[in-house]
């Protein structure tokens, strides 16, 4: 099987879906380009800042991508390339795209507040509190997992550490130049991208070698600062510039595929049970960000919605961003399917990121880029995106923590609503969990993340019902993801009990209980006609 046709076919399908299904969703939901967005209504210069769609797409895509669409498809390829490819394409269009677009849209209609606030309006305070706890626990797992991933990457690839630190300095300079000194975005982008690649080169010349634990400590300090700083000075410019790394990486990989046209070596379908894992539900949990991810709903309703300049941009950023991520997931799958040469045991040698870097490095070598240079560039790009997801997750954790303890009826605010206090609590707990290691955290994170997507879909459906709009496009994805993730959590609980790993039993049990309570309440409102808590929205 020629991998080029897989890539071209997937891209064509994604383009058609964007033009047709994405536009249909906008019409059904009543997207209004003339309506003021929260970024203009509130515009506090810290979190609410009207932003160009190109810059915001860069931030949003950088935040949602991370290492997820690379790790997931490569790990899931143990079941064969056909089921993974089908889930990436179908999932991105009808599950993840709808989830991301819907989360962003309903947040815009709630003054840029999180999905938890949407649930508050449709299910009441109890529903909001349960969802907020669930989301915050999931974000703690994300902070822990990505802190460990980034720290381990920096320790193993010191070139990535240097480049990433230089990216931060560059982003601050870019933010000041564009937002405070009047430099045009086009001019700033040209110089910014040039300097970005110079930073990549400097990383290879001056690598910074430190231990994993030292990097965890440094990252904890960094994410505390990054999650409380105004978005225009670091979050927006860094994510925007970093997005060019990913675009360049994807372009290089696709060009290499066009020239090389490698044959798929992996079996189309291997077995329903591989290495003790069942295709259902593990395929749908493992692929994660490559098809649908609950984390995306927190990004869309946490940072992106507060910066959207026009409601019409929601389709490009929400739906389009997910389809671009789906294309990246296809590239990741192809690297695994090519490099394995039929040997499943080779899939995880050196980890998924190493497999991906090797594969794309080989593809780039076909048009003149030295293999080692290409591989190093890919590793740097992936680590940069893991870092963007990390500090975005921390900021989101801060938002949700603050919202949970906010009480409009009380004149005196709780100290826990203070952004520095809420950030410190999130960072400290996340960093402690990070010290426990990536392998211990990831299985729970994967299940929690996908279950969060089901609950976010439920929140979107509740809002659409409240607004007297059709929510049929949400029903099937919502029910399917609930079944998949609850089943995966049961497997996870049983496996941890068998291995006497009782600490990792508590987290999934809590998540399972919270999800069941929310699902039952949501079902009662959506399908049983109990609309007592629902008031009409504009």
Secondary structure, DSSP 8 states (H G I E B T S, - for coil): -BHHHHHHHHHHHHHHHHHHHHHHHHHHHT--TTS--HHHHT--SSS---B-HHHHHHHHHHHHHTTHHHHHHHHHGGG-HHHHHHHHHHIIIIIIHHHHHHHHHHHHTTTT--HHHHHHHHH-HHHHHHHHHHHHHHHHHHHHHHHHHHHHHHHH-HHHHHHHHHHHHHHHHHHHHHHTS---HHHHHHHHHHHHHHHHHHHHHS-----HHHHHHHHHHHHHHHHHS-TTTTHHHHHHHHHHHHHHHHHHHHHHHHHH--B--S-S---SEETTEEHHHHHHHHSGGGT--HHHHHHHHHTGGGTBS-TTHHIIIIIIHHHHHHHHHHHHHHHHHHHTTT-GGGTTTT-HHHHHHHHHHHHHHTTT--HHHHHHHHHHHHHHHHHHHHHHHHHHHHHHHHHHH--TT-SS--GGGSHHHHHHHHHHHHHHHHTT-HHHHHHHHHHHHHHHHHHHHHHHHHHHHHTT---HHHHHHHHHHHHHHHHHHHHHHHHHHHTT-THHHHHHHHHHHHHHHHHHHHHHHHHS---TT-----
